Amino acid sequence: MAIVLGSGLAPVVRDRIDGTEVEYERLHAPVRTLAGHPGIAIAGTWAGKRVVAFCGRAHLYQGYGTAEVTYFVRLAAAAGAKTIVLTNAAGGLNPSFARGDLMLIADHLNVTGATPLQAGIPNPFLSMLGGYAPHLRVLARAHAGEAPLREGVYAGVRGPQYETAAEAEALRRLGADAVGMSTVLETLAARALGLDVLGISLITNLIAPGVGVEHEDVLAASAGAAHHLAALIEGVLSEL
């Protein structure tokens, strides 16, 4: 299994993997790191399974193209991974969500204006029905434990600015339950390369009129709920 870790989610997973840390520079990977994205890969074992966890990712808003944004997915596929877990920190659009909830991604809206299927990845006419593997979501629900676990639609936007009230309302009307600046292009690449995808959003803030958000708030929320996410991933791993 390969895992891509979103903002602030690396430390708790790092502690659970028995393996070796590799700097992104040694992987010839995108290395323009951000706060909450350490820029290392951890290769080893977790719950008795071979795992590589990528601690940090590249984003369109950093000026990267789709090939760089999907670099770690393509690297994982080339190394033999069959399953990939894509995690992210997301803003909650669904009014029933709370800060600290985990959301299994059942589907997505690609609002980035980009696609990796034109960047050397095969199968450009890819069907995305069932793009987030139902059997992996079943396993995730079975191992959620005490974590507040939701399920919904993730809207992927380019960023880096957070949404206006009008943009948030438009995304709600389109059917989105959460919004973030990653994941959708990685999912497209993973499916084109034959990987099963489990997508998990950590709801770090709620997007509502009069509610502000700062990146530091996102990192703080990630740190507070990351152990729930790690336990869920470990449970899924144990059954693969």
Buried (B, 14 or more C-beta within 10 A) or exposed (E): BBBBBBBBBBBBBBEBBEBEBBEBEEBEBBEBBBEBBBBBBBBBEBBEBBBBBBBBBBBBBBEBEBBBBBBBBBBBBEEEBEBBBBBBBBBBBBEEBEBBBBBBBBBBBBBBEBBBBEBEBEEEEBEBEEBBBEEBBEBBEEBBEEBBBBBBBBBBBEBEEBBEEEBBBBBBEEEBBBBBBBBBBBBBBBBBBEBBBBBBBBBBBBBEEEEEBEBEBBBBBBBBBBBBBBBBBBBBBEEE
